[in-house]
Amino acid sequence: MKKIIQFIIFTFIGLILNISQSLGDEKIRIGLIVPLSGEHKDIGSSIIKAARLAINKIDDSKIQIIPRDTKADAETTLKISKELSELGVKIIIGPVFNKNLIYLEELNEITFLSLSNTNINNPKNVISGGINAVSQINAIKKFQEFSNLERSILLIPNTDFRNEIEDAVKKTKIKLKDKFVYDSDPTILTSQIEKLTRYPQRKQNLKDEIKRIKNSNDSNKNKKISNLEKRDTLGGINFDSAIIADFDESLKSVTTSLLYTDISSKRIKYITLNQWFNKSILKEENLQPIYFPSINKKNYDNFVSEYFKIYNEYPNQISFLSYDLVGLVYFLIYKNNFVVDNKIFYKKNKFKGKIGIFEISKNKISHILNFYVAENNNFKKIF
């Protein structure tokens, strides 16, 4: 009888150990859905390579990344996501493009970490992991306080991104003197900026003042007239900074129009959105200094250097985000004792990534960004 009891005990212990080992060996699968074919395949390839770098840094055999090709197509994105779901995947990083989200709500057992920066009108199971408008406006709000700016105007292009900016303005409660929506067509834009800055009136003020002094008995009038003739306008403006929610050539069109109307970056502060340290800005001396929120530049430069050293090519910007999202998912799963459920993105948490600080709460991700100025052929960190 005693031997039988010992046999049962040892068998039970062995069963427990086998179960524990099985659980310990069980992989936590994370999907990664990106375009790996078609015109956007280079973006997807760069993201895959960055994710591989992140997994190597984490160095935990329990984590497995399963990549799939979206072909940058919404229906394909749904199809491969269903396949990943059948493999037991509960968290998927991707897709890259916002247009590929439209069918994903039917997979409500999966949480998607989109690489897009679009926050509004997303399916309930999609969390935007990109550098969204709320994070950027919050950083600008901090810069307003830092620089004692009291009368900022916000210039918004009449594009699809307009709704994101206006939503961020409401959520952050940023202090604005005025808000102005402009046309992306440069021929229309210039006349709109003229009206906004009261350019015709200030131009007329100058002509009137020159005429007044010419007709005066002022003994020093020749010198005063000479000084006035060097100017383009005369009269004040009612704002101390312009927040331009635009990028690339469109951003340059707005600053060119401001310069044309005699509102230079020496007179007011030019502020814009995350420019990812676009070096073409450094060549545009007329728009400098220009201020913007962004990711941690030192970390970004180190990432680019490491990526190039391993792959002998430069990464795209989105791949830097994917690197951090792999780390974020691992961090949250680790804190949840390696239990993957839909609550890990609901709990309030902070994660220090390479981009900066991620704040996670109620299935939303925001970023605490740094602030920079482009000036004298250099990007300088302000905070």
Backbone torsions as a table, in degrees:
resi	resn	phi	psi	omega
1	MET	NA	-42.3	-179.1
2	LYS	-62.4	-39.7	-179.8
3	LYS	-66.5	-37.0	179.1
4	ILE	-64.2	-42.4	179.0
5	ILE	-63.6	-43.1	178.6
6	GLN	-61.2	-41.4	179.3
7	PHE	-61.6	-42.6	179.7
8	ILE	-64.4	-41.8	-179.1
9	ILE	-63.8	-47.5	-178.7
10	PHE	-65.3	-36.7	177.5
11	THR	-64.6	-41.8	179.3
12	PHE	-64.0	-45.0	178.5
13	ILE	-61.7	-42.4	179.6
14	GLY	-62.9	-39.1	178.1
15	LEU	-63.1	-43.4	178.5
16	ILE	-61.4	-44.6	-179.4
17	LEU	-63.1	-40.4	179.5
18	ASN	-64.9	-41.1	177.6
19	ILE	-63.1	-44.2	180.0
20	SER	-61.9	-42.9	179.3
21	GLN	-64.8	-40.0	179.1
22	SER	-62.7	-42.5	178.0
23	LEU	-66.6	-37.2	-179.7
24	GLY	-67.1	-32.5	-178.9
25	ASP	-84.5	-11.1	-176.2
26	GLU	-65.5	130.6	-178.3
27	LYS	-81.6	144.1	170.2
28	ILE	-100.1	109.8	-173.5
29	ARG	-92.4	130.1	177.1
30	ILE	-119.5	124.9	178.0
31	GLY	-78.7	150.3	175.7
32	LEU	-137.5	104.8	-174.3
33	ILE	-110.9	116.0	-175.2
34	VAL	-144.8	162.9	176.2
35	PRO	-74.9	119.9	179.4
36	LEU	-115.1	2.4	174.9
37	SER	-143.0	163.4	-179.5
38	GLY	85.3	-166.9	-171.9
39	GLU	-68.0	-20.7	-177.6
40	HIS	-104.2	16.4	-174.6
41	LYS	-63.5	-29.7	179.4
42	ASP	-65.6	-35.3	176.5
43	ILE	-62.4	-48.7	-179.3
44	GLY	-62.3	-42.4	179.5
45	SER	-60.5	-42.2	179.7
46	SER	-65.1	-38.7	179.1
47	ILE	-65.0	-43.4	178.9
48	ILE	-59.6	-44.3	-178.9
49	LYS	-65.5	-38.7	178.2
50	ALA	-66.5	-39.5	178.2
51	ALA	-63.3	-37.5	177.8
52	ARG	-63.4	-40.7	176.0
53	LEU	-59.6	-43.4	-178.5
54	ALA	-64.3	-43.1	179.6
55	ILE	-62.9	-39.3	178.1
56	ASN	-64.2	-36.2	178.2
57	LYS	-69.1	-41.7	-179.9
58	ILE	-65.0	-43.2	174.7
59	ASP	55.5	54.0	176.9
60	ASP	-132.0	114.5	-174.3
61	SER	-66.1	-13.6	179.7
62	LYS	-71.3	-23.8	-176.3
63	ILE	-90.9	128.2	178.9
64	GLN	-128.7	124.5	176.3
65	ILE	-94.9	127.9	179.4
66	ILE	-115.5	103.6	-179.3
67	PRO	-82.9	149.0	175.5
68	ARG	-143.8	153.9	-176.8
69	ASP	-94.1	118.7	177.4
70	THR	-82.8	-17.7	-172.6
71	LYS	57.4	18.6	-176.5
72	ALA	54.1	37.3	-175.8
73	ASP	-128.5	134.7	-174.2
74	ALA	-65.1	-43.1	-178.7
75	GLU	-68.2	-39.4	176.4
76	THR	-64.8	-38.0	178.4
77	THR	-59.8	-43.6	177.9
78	LEU	-64.6	-44.0	-177.0
79	LYS	-60.4	-49.5	-177.1
80	ILE	-71.8	-27.5	177.0
81	SER	-68.7	-36.7	175.4
82	LYS	-64.4	-40.2	178.3
83	GLU	-62.9	-40.8	178.2
84	LEU	-67.0	-36.8	177.5
85	SER	-60.8	-39.9	178.4
86	GLU	-66.2	-21.3	176.5
87	LEU	-86.8	1.4	178.8
88	GLY	92.3	10.6	179.6
89	VAL	-74.4	132.1	179.5
90	LYS	-116.6	-15.2	177.6
91	ILE	-128.4	129.2	178.3
92	ILE	-125.9	127.6	172.9
93	ILE	-88.0	122.2	-175.6
94	GLY	120.7	177.1	0.6
95	PRO	-77.8	-178.6	-178.7
96	VAL	-81.4	-45.1	-171.6
97	PHE	-99.6	138.3	-177.0
98	ASN	-61.8	-31.6	-178.4
99	LYS	-65.2	-18.3	-178.9
100	ASN	-88.0	5.6	-178.0
101	LEU	-88.4	-13.1	-161.2
102	ILE	-61.7	-26.9	-177.7
103	TYR	-103.3	2.5	-168.6
104	LEU	-79.0	-14.1	-177.3
105	GLU	-64.9	-24.2	179.4
106	GLU	-70.5	-15.4	175.8
107	LEU	-97.7	61.0	-171.1
108	ASN	-70.9	-6.9	176.6
109	GLU	-85.8	-5.6	179.7
110	ILE	-110.5	139.2	172.1
111	THR	-101.1	124.7	179.1
112	PHE	-102.5	131.8	172.4
113	LEU	-103.5	93.2	-177.8
114	SER	-67.9	143.4	176.9
115	LEU	-87.0	3.9	177.1
116	SER	-81.3	160.2	176.2
117	ASN	-102.6	15.0	-179.6
118	THR	-87.9	128.1	-174.8
119	ASN	-104.3	-33.5	-171.4
120	ILE	-91.0	151.3	177.8
121	ASN	62.0	25.0	174.7
122	ASN	-84.5	153.2	171.5
123	PRO	-56.8	154.3	-174.7
124	LYS	-63.6	-26.2	-178.9
125	ASN	-94.4	13.0	178.2
126	VAL	-112.3	126.4	177.0
127	ILE	-112.2	123.5	178.8
128	SER	-74.7	121.6	179.7
129	GLY	-98.0	-6.4	-177.4
130	GLY	-73.4	174.0	179.5
131	ILE	-77.4	87.6	-169.8
132	ASN	-78.5	170.1	-176.0
133	ALA	-64.1	-36.1	179.8
134	VAL	-61.1	-45.6	179.3
135	SER	-61.7	-40.4	-178.0
136	GLN	-70.9	-42.7	179.3
137	ILE	-67.1	-35.4	175.5
138	ASN	-61.4	-40.4	177.8
139	ALA	-66.5	-39.2	177.4
140	ILE	-64.7	-39.5	177.4
141	LYS	-59.3	-41.4	176.9
142	LYS	-64.7	-39.1	178.7
143	PHE	-66.9	-35.9	175.0
144	GLN	-56.0	-46.9	-179.7
145	GLU	-66.6	-40.5	179.7
146	PHE	-60.9	-38.5	-174.8
147	SER	-102.4	6.0	-179.8
148	ASN	56.7	43.4	178.3
149	LEU	-87.9	124.9	-174.4
150	GLU	-111.4	-18.8	-171.7
151	ARG	-135.1	65.9	179.1
152	SER	-84.3	138.7	169.7
153	ILE	-107.5	146.2	-179.8
154	LEU	-110.0	123.4	179.2
155	LEU	-107.0	119.3	-174.4
156	ILE	-120.0	128.0	175.9
157	PRO	-72.0	146.5	179.8
158	ASN	-81.6	69.3	-179.0
159	THR	-127.0	-176.1	179.4
160	ASP	-62.2	-25.8	-177.4
161	PHE	-76.3	-10.6	-177.6
162	ARG	-56.1	-45.0	-177.9
163	ASN	-62.1	-37.2	178.4
164	GLU	-63.1	-43.1	-179.0
165	ILE	-66.6	-46.3	-178.7
166	GLU	-64.9	-35.5	175.8
167	ASP	-65.6	-40.5	179.8
168	ALA	-66.9	-36.3	177.7
169	VAL	-61.2	-42.8	179.3
170	LYS	-65.7	-44.7	-175.1
171	LYS	-70.9	-36.1	-177.8
172	THR	-86.6	-19.1	-177.9
173	LYS	56.9	39.7	178.3
174	ILE	-64.1	143.3	-178.9
175	LYS	-81.8	121.6	-178.4
176	LEU	-130.3	140.7	172.5
177	LYS	-74.1	-39.7	-178.7
178	ASP	-162.8	162.8	177.7
179	LYS	-130.2	135.0	-173.7
180	PHE	-138.0	126.9	177.5
181	VAL	-98.7	126.1	-176.3
182	TYR	-118.3	161.7	-179.9
183	ASP	-86.5	141.8	-179.2
184	SER	-75.4	-14.7	177.4
185	ASP	-72.1	116.1	-176.0
186	PRO	-56.2	-33.0	-178.4
187	THR	-68.3	-32.5	177.2
188	ILE	-84.0	-36.5	-176.9
189	LEU	-56.6	-45.9	-175.8
190	THR	-59.8	-43.7	179.7
191	SER	-67.1	-33.1	177.6
192	GLN	-66.9	-42.3	179.1
193	ILE	-67.6	-36.7	176.4
194	GLU	-57.7	-45.2	-179.9
195	LYS	-66.3	-43.6	-179.5
196	LEU	-60.5	-40.5	-175.2
197	THR	-92.9	5.0	-179.1
198	ARG	57.0	38.5	-175.2
199	TYR	-61.1	-48.1	-180.0
200	PRO	-58.6	-39.6	179.8
201	GLN	-66.5	-42.7	179.7
202	ARG	-69.4	-30.8	175.9
203	LYS	-66.9	-42.9	179.0
204	GLN	-67.6	-36.8	176.9
205	ASN	-55.5	-41.1	-178.9
206	LEU	-66.2	-45.2	179.5
207	LYS	-61.5	-42.0	-179.3
208	ASP	-64.8	-39.8	-178.5
209	GLU	-68.4	-41.5	177.5
210	ILE	-61.3	-43.4	179.1
211	LYS	-63.3	-42.4	-179.5
212	ARG	-61.6	-44.0	-178.1
213	ILE	-69.4	-37.8	178.4
214	LYS	-59.7	-36.3	-178.6
215	ASN	-88.3	2.1	-177.9
216	SER	-91.9	172.4	176.3
217	ASN	-100.1	17.5	-178.3
218	ASP	-62.0	124.6	-177.3
219	SER	-68.4	-20.7	-177.1
220	ASN	-106.4	20.8	-170.1
221	LYS	-67.4	-31.3	-179.7
222	ASN	-62.6	-41.8	178.4
223	LYS	-67.4	-42.2	179.9
224	LYS	-63.9	-42.1	179.0
225	ILE	-64.0	-40.7	179.0
226	SER	-60.8	-41.8	179.1
227	ASN	-67.6	-40.3	-179.7
228	LEU	-67.0	-35.4	-178.9
229	GLU	-68.7	-15.0	175.7
230	LYS	-81.4	-13.0	-178.2
231	ARG	-92.7	164.7	178.7
232	ASP	-103.9	-33.5	-179.5
233	THR	-142.6	172.3	176.4
234	LEU	-143.6	129.4	179.3
235	GLY	128.7	155.5	-176.7
236	GLY	-82.4	169.7	173.5
237	ILE	-124.6	158.2	-171.9
238	ASN	-102.2	24.5	176.4
239	PHE	-141.8	151.5	-178.5
240	ASP	-109.4	-2.7	-179.6
241	SER	-161.5	151.1	177.7
242	ALA	-124.9	119.5	176.5
243	ILE	-94.4	112.3	-175.0
244	ILE	-105.2	109.5	-175.2
245	ALA	-86.8	65.4	-174.5
246	ASP	-149.4	176.5	-173.5
247	PHE	-142.8	161.8	169.2
248	ASP	52.1	-133.7	-174.9
249	GLU	-66.2	-32.4	178.7
250	SER	-65.9	-38.7	175.9
251	LEU	-61.6	-44.0	-179.9
252	LYS	-65.6	-33.2	177.1
253	SER	-63.6	-40.4	179.7
254	VAL	-67.3	-46.2	-178.9
255	THR	-66.1	-34.3	176.6
256	THR	-63.4	-41.3	178.4
257	SER	-66.5	-38.0	176.7
258	LEU	-64.5	-41.3	177.7
259	LEU	-63.5	-40.5	179.1
260	TYR	-60.2	-34.9	-179.2
261	THR	-90.8	16.0	174.2
262	ASP	68.4	33.6	174.1
263	ILE	-118.9	88.1	-175.9
264	SER	-89.9	169.9	178.2
265	SER	-74.0	-5.1	173.7
266	LYS	-87.4	-20.8	-177.8
267	ARG	-92.2	-40.7	175.3
268	ILE	-129.8	171.4	176.3
269	LYS	-91.4	125.7	171.0
270	TYR	-86.7	124.5	178.1
271	ILE	-125.7	139.8	178.7
272	THR	-137.5	-171.7	-178.8
273	LEU	-93.3	-178.9	-177.9
274	ASN	-55.2	118.2	-178.0
275	GLN	-104.1	4.6	-179.6
276	TRP	50.3	34.5	175.8
277	PHE	56.0	44.5	177.3
278	ASN	-62.9	114.2	-173.3
279	LYS	-68.6	-17.0	178.1
280	SER	-65.0	-24.7	177.7
281	ILE	-64.8	-34.9	-178.4
282	LEU	-67.3	-22.2	179.0
283	LYS	-81.5	-17.0	-177.5
284	GLU	-93.8	80.3	-175.5
285	GLU	-64.5	-27.3	-178.0
286	ASN	-66.2	-27.0	-178.9
287	LEU	-94.5	1.2	179.9
288	GLN	-93.1	146.3	1.3
289	PRO	-77.6	144.4	174.8
290	ILE	-130.9	135.8	-171.1
291	TYR	-109.5	146.8	-179.6
292	PHE	-159.8	150.3	173.1
293	PRO	-81.6	150.3	176.7
294	SER	-164.5	-178.7	178.1
295	ILE	-73.3	176.3	177.7
296	ASN	-71.9	110.2	-173.9
297	LYS	-65.8	-40.3	-179.0
298	LYS	-60.9	-45.2	178.5
299	ASN	-65.4	-38.0	179.4
300	TYR	-64.5	-44.5	178.8
301	ASP	-61.8	-40.2	178.5
302	ASN	-65.3	-39.9	178.4
303	PHE	-63.2	-46.5	179.8
304	VAL	-59.4	-42.7	-179.9
305	SER	-63.7	-45.2	-179.8
306	GLU	-66.3	-42.3	179.9
307	TYR	-60.5	-46.4	-178.8
308	PHE	-64.9	-38.8	-179.2
309	LYS	-61.9	-36.5	-177.3
310	ILE	-85.3	-43.1	-171.3
311	TYR	-105.7	-6.8	180.0
312	ASN	57.4	36.6	174.9
313	GLU	-157.0	162.1	-178.5
314	TYR	-93.0	142.5	179.4
315	PRO	-79.9	160.3	168.9
316	ASN	-86.7	169.1	-174.0
317	GLN	-66.2	-36.3	-177.5
318	ILE	-64.7	-29.7	-179.2
319	SER	-64.3	-30.5	176.7
320	PHE	-64.9	-39.0	176.8
321	LEU	-65.7	-42.6	-179.2
322	SER	-63.9	-35.5	176.3
323	TYR	-56.6	-46.8	-178.8
324	ASP	-71.0	-35.7	-178.5
325	LEU	-66.7	-33.6	174.2
326	VAL	-62.4	-45.4	178.0
327	GLY	-63.7	-39.1	179.5
328	LEU	-63.0	-46.4	-179.5
329	VAL	-61.3	-45.0	179.2
330	TYR	-61.2	-43.9	-179.7
331	PHE	-58.5	-45.5	-177.7
332	LEU	-70.1	-38.6	177.1
333	ILE	-66.1	-41.8	178.2
334	TYR	-60.1	-44.3	-179.8
335	LYS	-67.9	-21.4	180.0
336	ASN	-98.6	23.4	178.6
337	ASN	57.2	37.5	177.3
338	PHE	60.5	26.3	171.1
339	VAL	-98.3	123.1	-178.9
340	VAL	-98.5	112.5	176.0
341	ASP	-144.1	176.2	-175.5
342	ASN	-80.5	5.2	179.7
343	LYS	-90.9	-15.5	-172.7
344	ILE	-66.4	-24.4	177.5
345	PHE	-96.3	-1.8	178.8
346	TYR	-91.5	-35.4	179.2
347	LYS	-66.4	147.7	179.5
348	LYS	-74.7	125.1	-178.0
349	ASN	-149.5	161.6	172.3
350	LYS	-130.4	140.6	179.7
351	PHE	-133.3	127.4	179.1
352	LYS	-91.2	102.9	179.2
353	GLY	-100.6	-173.7	177.3
354	LYS	-72.9	-34.5	178.2
355	ILE	-63.5	-40.8	-176.3
356	GLY	155.5	-151.0	-179.1
357	ILE	-89.3	125.8	172.2
358	PHE	-93.4	132.9	172.2
359	GLU	-112.0	125.4	-176.8
360	ILE	-117.0	128.5	178.1
361	SER	-165.9	131.7	175.0
362	LYS	51.7	47.2	177.2
363	ASN	60.5	33.1	174.7
364	LYS	-129.7	145.3	174.4
365	ILE	-119.9	130.2	171.7
366	SER	-128.2	164.8	-176.2
367	HIS	-123.5	137.9	170.1
368	ILE	-92.1	108.9	-170.8
369	LEU	-97.6	159.0	170.6
370	ASN	-85.6	172.6	179.3
371	PHE	-131.5	139.1	-173.6
372	TYR	-134.1	162.9	171.8
373	VAL	-128.5	137.3	172.8
374	ALA	-97.0	115.9	-174.7
375	GLU	-161.4	141.4	177.0
376	ASN	53.0	46.1	176.2
377	ASN	60.8	33.7	-176.9
378	ASN	-154.1	151.8	171.4
379	PHE	-100.3	120.7	-177.3
380	LYS	-115.9	132.1	-180.0
381	LYS	-77.4	133.9	177.6
382	ILE	-100.8	-47.3	171.7
383	PHE	-154.7	NA	NA
